[in-house]
């Protein structure tokens, strides 16, 4: 989780202007936490406190309304009801890292990752992204090597990892190192 937050802050200045070099400063005067950090902390707090995921996401989102949320998610934060909006964006994957650390089995990780996603990102791809990310973190925590993790993610989720983002800063920001 600390790596996800550090990557968010370090990569924040490159979000809309990606670079393709390993020679970049880790921190810039404009580095800041974004919605990804806010929502990662919300998920962690929900797990620790036993809160509903939607409640935690809305509580933290409302506390930090200018963190950079997408338009649909921003509306969701302030909506009276907590209906999912069929998103298949990467938001559910960006906030799920605590699940990979908090649960003891693959089955629990996949189940909880789905639960964190479906409150907003209930499209099958949104759920799958959260599950793949949480599972990769879980497997790394268990000491499995990168090749094994890549193979399992490809097998289970049918992700073609050959064409992933090549920008080192974006990889760092999104946890693909």
C-alpha positions as CSV (number, residue, x, y, z in Angstrom):
1,X,0.0,0.0,0.0
2,X,2.8,2.4,0.8
3,X,4.3,1.6,-2.6
4,X,1.0,2.4,-4.3
5,X,0.8,5.7,-2.5
6,X,4.4,6.6,-3.2
7,X,3.9,5.7,-6.8
8,X,0.8,7.9,-7.0
9,X,2.6,10.9,-5.6
10,X,5.8,10.3,-7.7
11,X,3.8,9.8,-10.9
12,X,1.3,12.5,-10.3
13,X,3.2,15.1,-12.3
14,X,3.4,12.7,-15.3
15,X,-0.2,11.7,-15.5
16,X,-1.1,14.0,-18.4
17,X,2.4,14.3,-19.8
18,X,4.0,10.8,-19.8
19,X,7.8,10.3,-20.1
20,X,9.8,7.4,-21.5
21,X,13.0,7.5,-19.5
22,X,14.3,6.1,-16.2
23,X,16.0,9.4,-15.5
24,X,13.4,11.5,-13.7
25,X,13.1,13.0,-10.3
26,X,11.2,11.0,-7.7
27,X,9.6,14.1,-6.3
28,X,8.8,17.4,-8.0
29,X,7.5,20.6,-6.5
30,X,4.2,19.8,-8.0
31,X,4.0,16.2,-6.8
32,X,0.8,15.5,-4.8
33,X,-1.5,12.7,-3.7
34,X,-4.4,12.0,-6.1
35,X,-7.7,10.3,-6.0
36,X,-5.9,7.0,-6.2
37,X,-4.2,7.5,-2.8
38,X,-7.4,8.8,-1.2
39,X,-9.4,5.8,-2.3
40,X,-6.7,3.3,-1.5
41,X,-6.7,4.6,2.1
42,X,-10.5,4.4,2.1
43,X,-10.4,0.7,1.2
44,X,-7.8,0.0,3.8
45,X,-9.8,1.9,6.4
46,X,-13.0,0.0,5.4
47,X,-11.1,-3.3,5.9
48,X,-9.7,-2.4,9.3
49,X,-12.9,-0.8,10.6
50,X,-15.3,-3.3,9.1
51,X,-17.1,-0.5,7.1
52,X,-19.0,-1.0,3.9
53,X,-16.8,-0.1,0.9
54,X,-19.2,2.4,-0.6
55,X,-19.5,4.2,2.7
56,X,-15.7,4.5,3.1
57,X,-15.2,5.6,-0.5
58,X,-17.9,8.3,-0.2
59,X,-16.6,9.5,3.2
60,X,-13.0,9.9,2.0
61,X,-14.1,11.2,-1.4
62,X,-16.2,13.9,0.2
63,X,-13.4,14.8,2.5
64,X,-11.0,15.3,-0.5
65,X,-13.3,16.5,-3.3
66,X,-10.5,18.0,-5.4
67,X,-8.2,14.9,-5.6
68,X,-8.8,14.3,-9.3
69,X,-11.8,11.9,-9.6
70,X,-13.3,11.1,-12.9
71,X,-16.6,12.8,-13.6
72,X,-18.9,9.8,-13.1
73,X,-17.1,8.8,-9.9
74,X,-17.3,12.4,-8.6
75,X,-21.1,12.4,-9.1
76,X,-21.3,9.0,-7.4
77,X,-19.4,10.3,-4.3
78,X,-22.1,13.0,-3.8
79,X,-25.1,11.0,-4.8
80,X,-27.6,10.2,-2.1
81,X,-27.8,6.6,-3.2
82,X,-24.8,4.4,-3.9
83,X,-25.8,2.8,-7.2
84,X,-22.9,1.5,-9.4
85,X,-22.6,3.1,-12.8
86,X,-21.2,0.2,-14.9
87,X,-17.7,1.7,-15.1
88,X,-15.0,-0.4,-16.7
89,X,-12.3,2.2,-16.0
90,X,-9.1,1.6,-14.0
91,X,-10.4,3.2,-10.8
92,X,-11.4,-0.1,-9.2
93,X,-7.9,-1.5,-9.8
94,X,-6.2,1.7,-8.6
95,X,-7.7,1.5,-5.1
96,X,-7.6,-2.2,-4.4
97,X,-4.0,-2.8,-3.2
98,X,-5.0,-3.2,0.5
99,X,-7.0,-6.3,-0.4
100,X,-3.9,-8.0,-1.6
101,X,-2.4,-7.6,1.8
102,X,-5.3,-8.1,4.1
103,X,-6.7,-11.4,3.1
104,X,-5.2,-14.9,3.5
105,X,-6.4,-16.9,0.5
106,X,-6.7,-16.4,-3.3
107,X,-10.5,-17.0,-2.9
108,X,-10.8,-14.3,-0.3
109,X,-8.7,-11.8,-2.3
110,X,-10.8,-12.3,-5.4
111,X,-14.0,-12.1,-3.5
112,X,-13.1,-8.9,-1.6
113,X,-11.6,-7.3,-4.7
114,X,-14.9,-7.8,-6.4
115,X,-16.7,-6.3,-3.5
116,X,-14.5,-3.2,-3.6
117,X,-15.2,-2.8,-7.3
118,X,-18.9,-3.4,-7.7
119,X,-19.9,-0.4,-5.6
120,X,-19.0,1.8,-8.6
121,X,-17.2,-0.2,-11.2
122,X,-19.7,-3.1,-11.7
123,X,-18.8,-3.7,-15.4
124,X,-17.1,-7.1,-15.7
125,X,-13.9,-5.4,-16.9
126,X,-13.9,-3.1,-13.8
127,X,-14.3,-6.1,-11.5
128,X,-11.6,-8.1,-13.4
129,X,-9.1,-5.2,-13.2
130,X,-9.5,-5.0,-9.4
131,X,-9.2,-8.8,-9.0
132,X,-6.1,-9.0,-11.2
133,X,-4.4,-6.2,-9.3
134,X,-5.3,-7.6,-5.9
135,X,-4.2,-11.1,-6.9
136,X,-0.9,-9.9,-8.3
137,X,-0.2,-8.1,-5.0
138,X,-1.3,-11.1,-3.0
139,X,1.0,-13.4,-5.0
140,X,4.0,-11.0,-4.6
141,X,3.3,-10.9,-0.9
142,X,3.5,-14.7,-0.8
143,X,6.9,-14.5,-2.4
144,X,6.1,-15.7,-5.9
145,X,8.3,-14.4,-8.7
146,X,7.3,-12.0,-11.5
147,X,7.1,-14.7,-14.2
148,X,4.7,-16.8,-12.1
149,X,2.6,-13.8,-11.3
150,X,2.4,-12.8,-15.0
151,X,1.5,-16.3,-16.1
152,X,-1.3,-16.6,-13.5
153,X,-2.7,-13.2,-14.3
154,X,-2.6,-14.0,-18.1
155,X,-4.2,-17.4,-17.5
156,X,-6.9,-16.3,-15.1
157,X,-7.9,-13.0,-16.6
158,X,-6.7,-13.3,-20.3
159,X,-4.7,-10.1,-20.1
160,X,-2.1,-9.6,-22.9
161,X,0.8,-8.2,-21.0
162,X,3.0,-7.8,-24.0
163,X,1.5,-4.5,-25.0
164,X,1.4,-2.8,-21.6
165,X,2.4,0.8,-20.9
166,X,6.1,1.3,-21.5
167,X,6.6,4.6,-19.7
168,X,8.6,3.9,-16.5
169,X,6.9,6.8,-14.7
170,X,3.4,5.6,-15.6
171,X,4.4,2.0,-14.7
172,X,5.6,3.2,-11.3
173,X,2.4,5.3,-10.8
174,X,0.1,2.4,-11.7
175,X,2.1,-0.3,-9.9
176,X,3.3,-2.2,-13.0
177,X,6.9,-2.2,-12.0
